[in-house]
Amino acid sequence: MREISIITEFIKLQDLLKFAGLVETGGEAKERIQAGEAQVNGEPCLHRGKKIRPGDEVRFDGETLTVRYAD
């Protein structure tokens, strides 16, 4: 499990995947999310603009990410 720190209230799912280095582009993120490759809190998520807040868990491409506020 990898923790991603943010300074904003939330981060969009597609932006999180790019920020974490799991996809190269927003276009790739869009296609892979819409193909059902992402899970948010254990549920499939097909919405690339899904707001991911601290405490949420994202599973994608064999990785598990959690989001927290930066100190």
DRENLOLUM-91156 format. One record per atom (N, C-alpha, C): atom name; x, y, z. Coordinates in pm, 1 decimal. Atoms other than C-alpha are relative to their C-alpha. Layout:
residues N
+------+----------+----------+----------+
! atom !     east !    north !       up !
+------+----------+----------+----------+
!   CA !        X !        Y !        Z !
...
+------+----------+----------+----------+
***
This chain:
residues 71
+------+----------+----------+----------+
! atom !     east !    north !       up !
+------+----------+----------+----------+
!    N !     84.9 !   -117.6 !      0.0 !
!   CA !      0.0 !      0.0 !      0.0 !
!    C !     89.0 !    123.2 !      0.0 !
!    N !    -77.8 !   -122.5 !     13.1 !
!   CA !    127.5 !    340.8 !    -94.1 !
!    C !    -86.0 !    118.7 !     40.0 !
!    N !     72.2 !   -119.9 !    -40.6 !
!   CA !     22.8 !    669.8 !     67.1 !
!    C !     34.3 !    115.5 !    -92.5 !
!    N !    -17.2 !   -118.8 !     82.2 !
!   CA !    -28.9 !    974.8 !   -149.3 !
!    C !    -47.5 !    119.1 !     82.0 !
!    N !     35.4 !   -119.6 !    -77.5 !
!   CA !    -27.1 !   1313.2 !     25.4 !
!    C !    -50.4 !    109.3 !    -92.3 !
!    N !     54.6 !   -112.0 !     76.9 !
!   CA !   -240.8 !   1599.6 !   -101.0 !
!    C !    -15.6 !    120.9 !     91.3 !
!    N !     18.2 !   -122.5 !    -78.6 !
!   CA !   -278.3 !   1961.0 !      9.3 !
!    C !   -137.3 !     61.3 !    -24.4 !
!    N !    133.0 !    -49.4 !     32.6 !
!   CA !   -624.5 !   2013.3 !   -137.9 !
!    C !   -105.5 !    -88.1 !     67.3 !
!    N !    109.5 !     75.0 !    -61.9 !
!   CA !   -966.3 !   1891.7 !    -19.5 !
!    C !    -15.3 !   -138.9 !    -61.0 !
!    N !     14.3 !    127.1 !     70.6 !
!   CA !   -971.0 !   1614.8 !   -281.2 !
!    C !     89.3 !      0.1 !   -122.6 !
!    N !    -68.9 !     12.2 !    128.0 !
!   CA !   -800.1 !   1486.7 !   -595.2 !
!    C !    -86.6 !    -89.2 !    -87.5 !
!    N !     79.8 !     82.0 !     90.8 !
!   CA !   -980.3 !   1350.4 !   -898.8 !
!    C !     73.4 !   -130.4 !    -28.8 !
!    N !    -56.6 !    132.8 !     21.9 !
!   CA !   -927.8 !    981.8 !   -968.5 !
!    C !    102.7 !      0.4 !   -112.7 !
!    N !    -94.9 !      1.7 !    111.4 !
!   CA !   -763.2 !   1038.6 !  -1307.6 !
!    C !    127.9 !     73.9 !     35.6 !
!    N !   -118.7 !    -75.9 !    -40.2 !
!   CA !   -527.2 !   1296.1 !  -1155.2 !
!    C !     84.3 !    -77.4 !    101.3 !
!    N !    -71.9 !     82.9 !    -95.5 !
!   CA !   -437.4 !   1061.9 !   -871.2 !
!    C !     82.6 !   -105.9 !    -71.5 !
!    N !    -71.9 !    104.1 !     74.0 !
!   CA !   -341.6 !    788.1 !  -1116.8 !
!    C !    121.3 !     58.2 !    -72.5 !
!    N !   -113.8 !    -65.5 !     65.4 !
!   CA !   -120.8 !   1032.7 !  -1309.7 !
!    C !    105.2 !     40.0 !    103.1 !
!    N !    -90.6 !    -46.3 !   -104.1 !
!   CA !     31.2 !   1177.4 !   -992.0 !
!    C !     80.5 !   -115.8 !     58.2 !
!    N !    -66.1 !    118.1 !    -56.4 !
!   CA !    113.3 !    827.8 !   -864.0 !
!    C !     87.3 !    -71.9 !   -102.3 !
!    N !    -82.7 !     60.6 !    103.1 !
!   CA !    279.0 !    740.4 !  -1196.2 !
!    C !    -53.0 !   -132.3 !    -53.3 !
!    N !     58.7 !    125.5 !     46.1 !
!   CA !     37.2 !    456.8 !  -1276.0 !
!    C !    -48.8 !      7.3 !   -143.8 !
!    N !     32.7 !    -21.3 !    141.4 !
!   CA !    -60.7 !    606.2 !  -1612.8 !
!    C !     86.1 !    114.8 !    -51.2 !
!    N !    -83.2 !   -105.4 !     60.3 !
!   CA !    126.2 !    830.2 !  -1855.0 !
!    C !    -78.3 !    127.3 !    -27.4 !
!    N !     78.4 !   -115.9 !     44.4 !
!   CA !   -156.6 !   1057.7 !  -1971.2 !
!    C !   -141.7 !     -5.4 !     55.3 !
!    N !    140.5 !     -4.2 !    -37.9 !
!   CA !   -506.4 !   1169.9 !  -1887.4 !
!    C !    -85.1 !    -87.0 !    -89.8 !
!    N !     72.8 !     84.2 !     94.5 !
!   CA !   -627.8 !    991.2 !  -2198.0 !
!    C !      8.9 !   -147.1 !     37.5 !
!    N !    -16.4 !    138.5 !    -43.6 !
!   CA !   -483.9 !    662.8 !  -2076.9 !
!    C !    -82.0 !    -25.4 !    126.0 !
!    N !     77.8 !     13.7 !   -123.8 !
!   CA !   -640.5 !    718.3 !  -1733.8 !
!    C !   -148.5 !    -12.9 !    -33.3 !
!    N !    141.4 !      2.5 !     38.7 !
!   CA !   -979.6 !    787.7 !  -1894.1 !
!    C !    -38.6 !   -137.0 !    -55.2 !
!    N !     30.8 !    128.5 !     63.1 !
!   CA !   -971.7 !    472.6 !  -2106.7 !
!    C !      1.4 !   -114.2 !    100.3 !
!    N !    -13.5 !    111.4 !    -93.7 !
!   CA !   -857.1 !    244.7 !  -1827.7 !
!    C !   -104.1 !      5.4 !    111.1 !
!    N !    106.0 !    -13.8 !   -100.0 !
!   CA !  -1103.1 !    384.0 !  -1572.2 !
!    C !   -133.0 !    -43.5 !    -60.3 !
!    N !    126.0 !     36.1 !     65.3 !
!   CA !  -1391.3 !    351.1 !  -1818.9 !
!    C !     -6.0 !   -148.1 !    -35.8 !
!    N !     -4.6 !    143.9 !     26.4 !
!   CA !  -1277.5 !     -6.3 !  -1889.3 !
!    C !    -20.0 !    -80.8 !    128.3 !
!    N !     27.7 !     68.3 !   -125.8 !
!   CA !  -1341.1 !    -85.4 !  -1522.7 !
!    C !    121.9 !    -46.4 !     75.6 !
!    N !   -123.4 !     45.5 !    -64.3 !
!   CA !   -980.1 !   -118.7 !  -1409.7 !
!    C !     24.8 !     60.9 !    137.7 !
!    N !    -22.1 !    -67.6 !   -128.2 !
!   CA !  -1014.2 !    108.0 !  -1103.3 !
!    C !   -108.0 !    -37.1 !    100.8 !
!    N !     93.2 !     19.7 !   -110.5 !
!   CA !  -1173.7 !     40.5 !   -766.9 !
!    C !     24.9 !    108.4 !    103.3 !
!    N !     -9.8 !    -98.7 !   -107.2 !
!   CA !  -1248.7 !    302.3 !   -503.1 !
!    C !    -74.5 !    -56.6 !    120.1 !
!    N !     56.3 !     56.8 !   -123.0 !
!   CA !  -1309.4 !    174.1 !   -150.9 !
!    C !    -68.1 !   -134.2 !    -25.9 !
!    N !     48.2 !    135.1 !     25.6 !
!   CA !  -1361.7 !   -177.8 !   -284.8 !
!    C !   -109.7 !    -13.0 !   -103.6 !
!    N !    105.7 !      1.0 !    101.1 !
!   CA !  -1620.6 !    -80.1 !   -547.4 !
!    C !     55.6 !     44.2 !   -135.0 !
!    N !    -43.6 !    -45.7 !    132.2 !
!   CA !  -1563.0 !    -54.0 !   -923.6 !
!    C !    -41.3 !    145.5 !    -22.5 !
!    N !     29.0 !   -141.0 !     27.9 !
!   CA !  -1546.2 !    308.0 !  -1036.3 !
!    C !     29.0 !     27.9 !   -146.5 !
!    N !    -14.5 !    -31.4 !    142.2 !
!   CA !  -1603.2 !    413.9 !  -1397.6 !
!    C !      2.8 !    150.6 !    -25.9 !
!    N !      6.5 !   -145.9 !     11.4 !
!   CA !  -1605.9 !    789.3 !  -1329.6 !
!    C !    137.7 !     60.3 !     25.5 !
!    N !   -137.7 !    -49.9 !    -13.3 !
!   CA !  -1266.9 !    949.2 !  -1395.4 !
!    C !     10.6 !    124.5 !     86.8 !
!    N !     -0.1 !   -120.7 !    -82.2 !
!   CA !  -1367.0 !   1268.7 !  -1213.6 !
!    C !    -38.8 !    -25.0 !    144.4 !
!    N !     36.2 !     35.5 !   -138.0 !
!   CA !  -1451.3 !   1081.6 !   -891.4 !
!    C !     93.4 !     71.3 !     96.6 !
!    N !    -79.8 !    -72.6 !    -98.1 !
!   CA !  -1335.7 !   1292.2 !   -598.4 !
!    C !     52.8 !    -97.5 !    105.0 !
!    N !    -65.9 !     87.2 !    -96.2 !
!   CA !  -1086.0 !   1099.9 !   -388.4 !
!    C !     45.6 !     87.1 !    116.5 !
!    N !    -30.2 !    -77.9 !   -119.4 !
!   CA !  -1059.7 !   1231.7 !    -34.4 !
!    C !     88.5 !    -82.2 !     93.9 !
!    N !    -81.9 !     72.8 !    -97.0 !
!   CA !   -822.0 !   1145.7 !    250.5 !
!    C !    -80.8 !   -110.9 !     67.4 !
!    N !     64.8 !    117.1 !    -57.0 !
!   CA !   -904.1 !    801.6 !    386.2 !
!    C !    -52.3 !    -95.9 !   -105.2 !
!    N !     46.0 !     87.1 !    108.0 !
!   CA !  -1020.0 !    666.4 !     48.4 !
!    C !    113.5 !    -92.0 !    -42.9 !
!    N !    -96.9 !     98.0 !     48.6 !
!   CA !   -848.2 !    359.1 !    -93.0 !
!    C !    -29.5 !    -27.6 !   -146.9 !
!    N !     13.5 !     22.9 !    144.0 !
!   CA !   -788.8 !    318.3 !   -466.5 !
!    C !     86.0 !   -119.5 !    -38.7 !
!    N !    -74.0 !    114.4 !     54.0 !
!   CA !   -687.8 !     -8.7 !   -631.1 !
!    C !      2.0 !     12.0 !   -151.4 !
!    N !    -17.9 !    -15.3 !    143.7 !
!   CA !   -546.9 !      4.0 !   -981.4 !
!    C !    128.1 !    -70.1 !    -40.7 !
!    N !   -117.7 !     62.8 !     58.9 !
!   CA !   -309.8 !   -213.5 !  -1182.0 !
!    C !     88.8 !    -69.4 !    104.1 !
!    N !    -75.4 !     72.8 !   -100.9 !
!   CA !   -209.0 !   -424.9 !   -882.0 !
!    C !     52.5 !     83.9 !    115.1 !
!    N !    -45.9 !    -90.7 !   -105.4 !
!   CA !   -137.8 !   -122.2 !   -662.8 !
!    C !   -118.9 !     43.7 !     85.8 !
!    N !    100.4 !    -57.3 !    -88.6 !
!   CA !   -330.4 !      3.1 !   -361.6 !
!    C !     54.8 !    132.2 !     49.2 !
!    N !    -38.5 !   -133.7 !    -41.0 !
!   CA !   -317.0 !    374.6 !   -291.4 !
!    C !    -97.0 !     49.6 !    105.5 !
!    N !     84.8 !    -70.9 !    -94.6 !
!   CA !   -447.2 !    563.5 !     10.2 !
!    C !     40.2 !    147.4 !     -6.1 !
!    N !    -23.2 !   -144.2 !      7.1 !
!   CA !   -481.2 !    939.6 !     22.2 !
!    C !     -7.4 !     57.1 !    140.5 !
!    N !      1.9 !    -69.2 !   -128.2 !
!   CA !   -399.8 !   1158.9 !    319.5 !
!    C !     40.4 !    144.9 !    -22.5 !
!    N !    -43.4 !   -139.7 !      7.1 !
!   CA !   -350.8 !   1528.0 !    386.0 !
!    C !    148.6 !      8.7 !     30.9 !
!    N !   -141.4 !    -26.2 !    -29.4 !
!   CA !      8.0 !   1649.4 !    374.3 !
!    C !     11.4 !     68.4 !    135.2 !
!    N !    -21.2 !    -60.1 !   -133.5 !
!   CA !    147.9 !   1751.6 !    711.5 !
!    C !     29.7 !    146.9 !    -10.1 !
+------+----------+----------+----------+
***
